[in-house]
Amino acid sequence: MNQVIIIGGGPAGSVMGSYLSMAGIKNIILESAIHPRPHVGESMVTSSTRVYKEIGFLPILEKEGFPHKYGASWHDIKGRGASHIWFDEFPQEGINQPYTYHVDRGKLDLLLLKHAEKLGSEVYQGITVKQVLFDEKGYAAGVRVKIADQEVDLAAKMIVDASGRNTLLGRQLGIKKKDPIFNQYAVHAWFENVNRGEPETADFIHIYFLPVERGWAWQIPITDKITSMGVVAEKEVFMESKGDVEGYFNKYANSNEGLKYALSEARRINEFKQEGDYSYSMEKFVGNGFILVGDAARFVDPIFSSGVSIALYSAKYGSQFIQQAFETGDFSEAAFKPYEVKMRAGVSVWYEFIRLYYKLLPLFTHFIQSKKYRLEVLRLLQGEVYDRKEVPVLAAMRQYIETVEKTENHLLRSKLTSIPIDDLPEFTQLSQD
Ligand SMILES: Cc1cc2nc3c(=O)[nH]c(=O)nc-3n(C[C@H](O)[C@H](O)[C@H](O)COP(=O)(O)OP(=O)(O)OC[C@H]3O[C@@H](n4cnc5c(N)ncnc54)[C@H](O)[C@@H]3O)c2cc1C
């Protein structure tokens, strides 16, 4: 019998395979696509670097020449100058590089999958997992796959669902819940000849505020010449465009002076892609004989480029509990629960930060310019916080918002949005998908 079957060869699946092989646990990765395949999620946060370092992948990122990302910039609508952060202001322990990477995901995901294979994973591409199989005691015991026109059952001691937004096991078990607040829609494409701005920040990610609630756009360098540009807004705003994707993109590209300038001489080089219905969570991330990692467990909103980092850390932490299960022989849901607790703690920090950000946009700019809070905000943006107590700045942001709400003639009062920021216990208030 196989030890572990991993469903999906995106970052979460490949990194899970890498850690397991390093721990001497045999694993198979089943990927439905044939890499390289395009994928959204092209800008990393610096916490990813630690995982890449641990699995020996950093030299590959360097050799392949992925653009270095030294920081991030935010642009208001009127183009009156930007707020910047540099990652070297807050060095990470054990990491001696002041940058992370922007990536062509087709290339990154292929390299990660090959790396997992080199470390020991058995990799099969072009194979779709149809369902996870359970034994009579309710333990995940294998998967049913489709190979050409045949269905074949493969047995395994442990199943990892890393199927991304396909959320294979979450859908199979009926545990997928829509996020009650976020329902955004993104339209994006690659462009040449984008004006990336001043040389010192040209290789940063640039975020442009848009004049609609929770609306923003990204500018991410993919190569020297190619830049990924994307527009995000509430799905209902997108629906107003009645399917005119290009019209929608252009309308919002012209709504921010800085973005308009960046795209003024740009030429689109591939088709627009659309992403929707990506804000959800599973009721549980673990069960008897299985765990969910990366987007297969939860995804909310990409404003702070946290998705790949969370995918990598869920693989790292998840692999530790799988290793423990092989040592103790205990593959029960209870044995994997601490993994879920850890991941929820980390994701809920992001979730709170994202909601406070959208609640009052000028507050974020104010906090990153504040001597008192800048480093803490930076720490959050680097993405390695899995304990809310480490970032009291969230409480300070919350308090600031409460003051604005209570003060009738506060200058920022008109900037408050309708987003709820009350404590939202994970899952209890989520509606069924
Ligand atoms: C608009 C938008 C912008 C984003 N921007 C960023 C960003 O800038 N930075 C960032 O870090 N993140 C970003 N993200 C998030 C990021 O894309 C994801 O969090 C990340 O790709 C998750 O990795 P994963 O391995 O969990 O899933 P994926 O990367 O989706 O990999 C899942 C893999 O599983 C395979 N698969 C699916 N079903 C099956 C099956 N049944 N059988 C076999 N294989 C299967 C798929 O083919 C795929 O290769 C963004 C997301 C959105 C929606």
The ligand as an SDF file (V2000), in Angstrom:
LIG
                    3D

 53 58  0  0  0  0  0  0  0  0999 V2000
   -7.1880   36.9070   -8.1600 C   0  0  0  0  0  0  0  0  0  0  0  0
   -6.1510   36.1550   -7.3730 C   0  0  0  0  0  0  0  0  0  0  0  0
   -4.8810   36.6960   -7.2300 C   0  0  0  0  0  0  0  0  0  0  0  0
   -3.9140   36.0160   -6.4760 C   0  0  0  0  0  0  0  0  0  0  0  0
   -2.6800   36.5780   -6.3070 N   0  0  0  0  0  0  0  0  0  0  0  0
   -1.7810   35.9740   -5.5060 C   0  0  0  0  0  0  0  0  0  0  0  0
   -0.4830   36.5290   -5.3100 C   0  0  0  0  0  0  0  0  0  0  0  0
   -0.1250   37.5690   -5.8660 O   0  0  0  0  0  0  0  0  0  0  0  0
    0.3710   35.8740   -4.4780 N   0  0  0  0  0  0  0  0  0  0  0  0
    0.0240   34.7080   -3.8550 C   0  0  0  0  0  0  0  0  0  0  0  0
    0.8330   34.1650   -3.0920 O   0  0  0  0  0  0  0  0  0  0  0  0
   -1.1810   34.1440   -4.0610 N   0  0  0  0  0  0  0  0  0  0  0  0
   -2.0800   34.7380   -4.8670 C   0  0  0  0  0  0  0  0  0  0  0  0
   -3.2840   34.1380   -5.0870 N   0  0  0  0  0  0  0  0  0  0  0  0
   -3.5640   32.8480   -4.4290 C   0  0  0  0  0  0  0  0  0  0  0  0
   -2.8210   31.6750   -5.0830 C   0  0  0  0  0  0  0  0  0  0  0  0
   -3.1960   31.5840   -6.4350 O   0  0  0  0  0  0  0  0  0  0  0  0
   -3.1780   30.3770   -4.3640 C   0  0  0  0  0  0  0  0  0  0  0  0
   -3.3120   30.5990   -2.9840 O   0  0  0  0  0  0  0  0  0  0  0  0
   -2.1360   29.2760   -4.5790 C   0  0  0  0  0  0  0  0  0  0  0  0
   -2.0070   28.9800   -5.9350 O   0  0  0  0  0  0  0  0  0  0  0  0
   -2.5320   28.0170   -3.7890 C   0  0  0  0  0  0  0  0  0  0  0  0
   -1.6970   26.9340   -4.1070 O   0  0  0  0  0  0  0  0  0  0  0  0
   -2.2670   25.4380   -4.0190 P   0  0  0  0  0  0  0  0  0  0  0  0
   -1.1260   24.5380   -4.2910 O   0  0  0  0  0  0  0  0  0  0  0  0
   -3.0580   25.2710   -2.8000 O   0  0  0  0  0  0  0  0  0  0  0  0
   -3.3270   25.3440   -5.2230 O   0  0  0  0  0  0  0  0  0  0  0  0
   -3.0700   25.4130   -6.7940 P   0  0  0  0  0  0  0  0  0  0  0  0
   -1.9020   26.2540   -7.0720 O   0  0  0  0  0  0  0  0  0  0  0  0
   -4.3560   25.7920   -7.4260 O   0  0  0  0  0  0  0  0  0  0  0  0
   -2.7170   23.9160   -7.1900 O   0  0  0  0  0  0  0  0  0  0  0  0
   -3.7000   22.9040   -7.1600 C   0  0  0  0  0  0  0  0  0  0  0  0
   -3.3330   21.8490   -8.1980 C   0  0  0  0  0  0  0  0  0  0  0  0
   -4.2200   20.7370   -8.0570 O   0  0  0  0  0  0  0  0  0  0  0  0
   -4.5560   20.2410   -9.3440 C   0  0  0  0  0  0  0  0  0  0  0  0
   -5.8330   19.5350   -9.2090 N   0  0  0  0  0  0  0  0  0  0  0  0
   -7.0520   20.0720   -8.9630 C   0  0  0  0  0  0  0  0  0  0  0  0
   -7.9790   19.1100   -8.8890 N   0  0  0  0  0  0  0  0  0  0  0  0
   -7.3360   17.9300   -9.0870 C   0  0  0  0  0  0  0  0  0  0  0  0
   -7.7730   16.5740   -9.1390 C   0  0  0  0  0  0  0  0  0  0  0  0
   -9.0540   16.2440   -8.9620 N   0  0  0  0  0  0  0  0  0  0  0  0
   -6.8570   15.6080   -9.3810 N   0  0  0  0  0  0  0  0  0  0  0  0
   -5.5470   15.9280   -9.5530 C   0  0  0  0  0  0  0  0  0  0  0  0
   -5.0850   17.2000   -9.5370 N   0  0  0  0  0  0  0  0  0  0  0  0
   -5.9740   18.1840   -9.2930 C   0  0  0  0  0  0  0  0  0  0  0  0
   -4.6420   21.5020  -10.1990 C   0  0  0  0  0  0  0  0  0  0  0  0
   -4.4530   21.2040  -11.5740 O   0  0  0  0  0  0  0  0  0  0  0  0
   -3.5040   22.3500   -9.6260 C   0  0  0  0  0  0  0  0  0  0  0  0
   -2.3030   22.1760  -10.3400 O   0  0  0  0  0  0  0  0  0  0  0  0
   -4.2430   34.7770   -5.8590 C   0  0  0  0  0  0  0  0  0  0  0  0
   -5.5120   34.2290   -6.0250 C   0  0  0  0  0  0  0  0  0  0  0  0
   -6.4630   34.9080   -6.7700 C   0  0  0  0  0  0  0  0  0  0  0  0
   -7.8240   34.2930   -6.9290 C   0  0  0  0  0  0  0  0  0  0  0  0
  1  2  1  0
  2  3  1  0
  2 52  2  0
  3  4  2  0
  4  5  1  0
  4 50  1  0
  5  6  2  0
  6  7  1  0
  6 13  1  0
  7  8  2  0
  7  9  1  0
  9 10  1  0
 10 11  2  0
 10 12  1  0
 12 13  2  0
 13 14  1  0
 14 15  1  0
 14 50  1  0
 15 16  1  0
 16 17  1  0
 16 18  1  0
 18 19  1  0
 18 20  1  0
 20 21  1  0
 20 22  1  0
 22 23  1  0
 23 24  1  0
 24 25  2  0
 24 26  1  0
 24 27  1  0
 27 28  1  0
 28 29  2  0
 28 30  1  0
 28 31  1  0
 31 32  1  0
 32 33  1  0
 33 34  1  0
 33 48  1  0
 34 35  1  0
 35 36  1  0
 35 46  1  0
 36 37  1  0
 36 45  1  0
 37 38  2  0
 38 39  1  0
 39 40  1  0
 39 45  2  0
 40 41  1  0
 40 42  2  0
 42 43  1  0
 43 44  2  0
 44 45  1  0
 46 47  1  0
 46 48  1  0
 48 49  1  0
 50 51  2  0
 51 52  1  0
 52 53  1  0
M  END
$$$$
